[in-house]
Amino acid sequence: MADEEKELSQEELAKQWEEALKEQEQNQQTNPDEELAKQWEQALQQQASTPSDEDLAKQWEEALKEQQPTSSKEELSKQETPKEEISTDIDEKLKLLMDIPLEISVEIGNKLMSIDEILKISPNSVVELNRYINQPIDIKVNGKLIAKGQLYTVEGNFGVKITEIITPEERLKLIEEEM
């Protein structure tokens, strides 16, 4: 019998919960404006209690100043360098790079040959290349294609007239194709 009483009491509790939920739903449906007003009020209170962006920025500045050593005025002046000083630093660094030697090569054409074919080459042999005489030639810096040009003779020497500079995007595509 005790089990039956527990089952009855649980059924009664379930009914009471169901009725309470229905009443709550009815109250919310009859006063939706009041409920919305309460929600807005709560949101405004939360917003008022949260710090603004300016307050947060000030707090971050203060925290960063506390972490930085302020042993001398010289250190602070080094940290706040004007744009003119930065640009002169960059110019000095670029001047150092200007003296670095680079290998520039001009590729008129190429051909794959077997070892047997290479061993048969002798003076006055003709090696046929993969390009026609009027096609542009490749100009490479350190083995990377950077421009196209035309072959010329200048006072008995060969020269190259640059006709097209390869854009960085095109160079990236060429590198990707090689991989």
Protein Blocks (a to p, Z undefined) as FASTA:
>chain_A
ZZmmmmmmmmmmmmmmmmmmmmmmmmmmmmmmlmmmmmmmmmmmmmmmpccfklmmmmmm
mmmmmmpccfbfklmmmmmccfklmmmmmmmmmmmmmmpccdddddfbdcdddfklmmmp
cehiacddfbdfkbccdddeehiafbdcddddeehiacdddfbdcdfklmmmmmmmmZZ
